[in-house]
Amino acid sequence: MTDTAISGEVITTDESSAAAKAALLKENEGIVKRNWKAATEKAQTVYKALTIIHTYDLWKLHKDEKGKRKYTAFDAYLFGEFGWELSRVRALQVIKQTRAGMIEAGELPASTAEPRKRTAPEVTAERAAKVTADQLQKALDAFAGRIDNMDGGDPDFAQVNRVYEEVREALTPAIADLRELVARIEAESEADATDEVEATAEVA
C-alpha cells in the first residue's frame, strides 16, 4: 500500500481511502467553484489593462536614470514591472485575443484591431530587376575602384584581386540578364501602349 500526500493530507491508495478521496475532491472542487469566477474576472481585468498598455505603446514611457527607454522588449517590461515571466509570444497571444473582445465590446476603437505595420510599396518585376541591376553594378564598380587603389606590392593583393575577378565573372552575366529583362518589359509595355492607341483610333 502506498501513501500519497494531497493538499497537505496523507491518504492511502487502497479501497478504504475511497471515502477520504471523495471528501477531498468535494472540498477542493468547492474551493474552485467559489473562486473560479472571481479569479477569471481578475485575470480578465489584468489582460485588458495589459492590452491597453501594449496597444498604445505605453510601456515604452518608462525611462532609466539617464532618460533613455528603460525597456526595449515587451517581455522585459513584463518581468521588470510585474515579475511576470511570460514569453513575448504568449503575451501577444493573450493581448490579441483580449483586444478582439474589447473591440467587439466597444472598449477599444476598431482601428486598433491590427498592430501598426510598416508596409513597403508594391514592387513590379521591372523595377526589381532595374534596381537590383543598378545596385549590383554599383557594388562591382566600387570593388573595382578599391582594387585600382590597392598597393600592388601588398602581399594580399593577389588574393583580393582573385576574389574580385570571381565576383565580376559571376555578377556580370546576372546584371546583363536583369538589363535584358528590363528592356523586354519596356518594349512590351510600349507595344501594348501602341496597340491601345491604334485600337482607340479605330473605334473613333
C-alpha positions in Angstrom: 0.0 0.0 0.0 1.3 3.4 -0.9 0.7 6.7 0.9 0.2 9.8 -1.2 0.2 13.4 0.0 -2.6 15.6 -1.4 -3.1 19.2 -0.2 -1.1 18.5 2.9 -3.1 15.5 3.8 -1.7 11.9 3.7 -4.2 9.5 2.1 -3.8 5.9 1.2 -4.4 4.5 -2.3 -6.3 1.3 -1.3 -10.1 1.0 -1.4 -10.5 2.0 2.2 -9.4 5.5 1.2 -12.1 6.0 -1.3 -14.3 7.9 1.1 -11.4 10.2 2.1 -10.6 10.8 -1.6 -14.2 11.7 -2.3 -14.4 14.1 0.6 -11.1 15.7 -0.6 -12.5 16.0 -4.1 -15.7 17.7 -2.9 -13.7 20.1 -0.7 -11.3 21.2 -3.4 -14.0 21.4 -6.1 -15.9 23.6 -3.7 -12.9 25.9 -3.5 -12.6 26.1 -7.3 -16.3 26.8 -7.7 -16.3 29.5 -5.1 -13.3 31.3 -6.5 -13.2 30.4 -10.2 -15.4 33.3 -11.4 -13.6 35.9 -9.3 -10.2 34.6 -10.4 -11.3 34.7 -14.1 -12.7 38.2 -13.7 -9.4 39.4 -12.1 -7.4 37.7 -14.8 -9.5 39.4 -17.5 -9.1 42.8 -15.8 -5.3 42.3 -15.9 -5.4 41.2 -19.5 -7.4 44.3 -20.5 -5.0 46.6 -18.7 -2.1 44.8 -20.4 -3.8 45.1 -23.8 -4.3 48.9 -23.4 -0.6 49.3 -22.3 0.6 47.3 -25.3 -1.9 48.8 -27.9 -0.8 52.3 -27.2 2.9 51.6 -26.5 2.5 53.0 -23.0 5.2 50.6 -21.7 7.8 52.5 -23.7 7.3 55.5 -21.5 9.5 54.1 -18.7 12.9 55.7 -18.6 16.1 54.8 -16.9 18.2 57.1 -14.8 19.8 58.5 -18.0 16.4 59.4 -19.5 16.6 56.6 -22.1 14.0 53.9 -22.7 14.1 51.5 -19.8 12.7 48.6 -21.7 13.4 47.6 -25.3 11.4 44.4 -25.3 7.8 43.8 -24.1 8.7 40.7 -22.2 11.5 42.5 -20.3 8.9 45.1 -19.3 6.5 42.4 -18.0 9.2 40.9 -15.9 10.7 44.2 -14.8 7.5 45.8 -13.7 5.5 42.8 -12.5 7.9 39.9 -12.2 5.7 38.3 -14.8 7.8 35.7 -16.7 5.5 35.5 -19.7 7.1 34.9 -23.0 6.6 37.6 -25.7 4.8 35.1 -27.9 2.4 34.1 -25.2 1.8 37.7 -24.1 1.0 38.7 -27.6 -1.4 35.8 -28.0 -3.3 36.9 -24.8 -3.3 40.5 -26.0 -4.5 39.6 -29.5 -7.4 37.6 -28.1 -8.3 40.3 -25.5 -8.1 43.1 -28.0 -10.6 41.4 -30.2 -13.1 41.1 -27.3 -12.5 44.7 -26.3 -13.1 46.0 -29.8 -16.3 43.9 -30.1 -17.4 45.3 -26.7 -16.6 48.9 -27.8 -13.9 49.3 -25.2 -11.2 49.9 -27.9 -11.6 51.6 -31.3 -11.8 49.3 -34.4 -8.6 51.0 -35.7 -6.6 49.1 -33.0 -7.7 45.7 -34.5 -4.3 45.1 -36.1 -1.0 46.2 -34.7 0.6 49.0 -36.6 2.7 47.6 -39.5 5.1 49.2 -41.8 4.3 48.1 -45.4 6.6 48.7 -48.3 5.1 49.8 -51.6 4.4 47.0 -54.1 7.4 46.4 -56.4 7.0 45.3 -60.0 9.3 42.8 -61.7 10.6 45.6 -63.9 11.6 47.8 -61.0 13.0 44.9 -59.0 15.2 44.0 -62.0 16.3 47.5 -62.7 17.1 48.5 -59.1 18.9 45.2 -58.4 21.0 45.5 -61.6 22.0 49.1 -60.7 22.9 48.1 -57.1 25.0 45.1 -58.3 26.8 47.3 -60.9 27.4 49.9 -58.3 28.9 47.3 -55.9 31.0 45.9 -58.6 32.3 49.3 -59.7 33.2 50.1 -56.0 35.1 46.9 -55.7 37.0 47.6 -58.9 37.9 51.1 -57.6 39.3 49.6 -54.5 41.4 47.2 -56.5 42.7 50.0 -58.6 43.7 51.9 -55.4 45.4 49.0 -53.7 49.2 48.8 -53.5 50.2 46.2 -56.0 53.0 45.2 -53.7 50.6 44.3 -50.9 51.1 40.6 -50.1 47.4 40.0 -50.1 46.7 42.0 -53.3 46.6 38.8 -55.5 44.0 37.2 -53.2 41.8 40.2 -53.2 42.1 40.6 -56.9 41.3 36.9 -57.4 38.1 37.4 -55.4 37.2 40.4 -57.4 37.6 38.5 -60.7 35.4 35.7 -59.4 32.7 38.2 -58.3 32.9 40.1 -61.6 32.6 36.8 -63.6 29.5 35.9 -61.5 27.8 39.3 -61.4 28.4 40.5 -65.0 26.1 37.8 -66.6 23.5 38.4 -63.9 23.5 42.1 -64.4 23.2 41.6 -68.2 20.2 39.2 -67.7 18.5 41.8 -65.5 19.1 44.6 -68.0 17.7 42.4 -70.8 14.6 41.6 -68.7 14.0 45.3 -68.1 14.4 46.1 -71.8 12.0 43.3 -72.8 9.4 44.5 -70.3 9.7 48.1 -71.5 9.4 47.0 -75.2 6.3 45.0 -74.4 4.8 48.0 -72.5 5.5 50.3 -75.5 3.9 47.7 -77.8 0.8 47.4 -75.6 0.5 51.2 -75.5 0.8 51.4 -79.3 -1.8 48.7 -79.7 -4.1 50.5 -77.3 -3.7 53.8 -79.2 -4.4 52.1 -82.6 -7.5 50.3 -81.1 -8.8 53.6 -79.8 -8.2 55.3 -83.2 -10.1 52.5 -85.0 -13.1 52.8 -82.6 -13.1 56.6 -83.1 
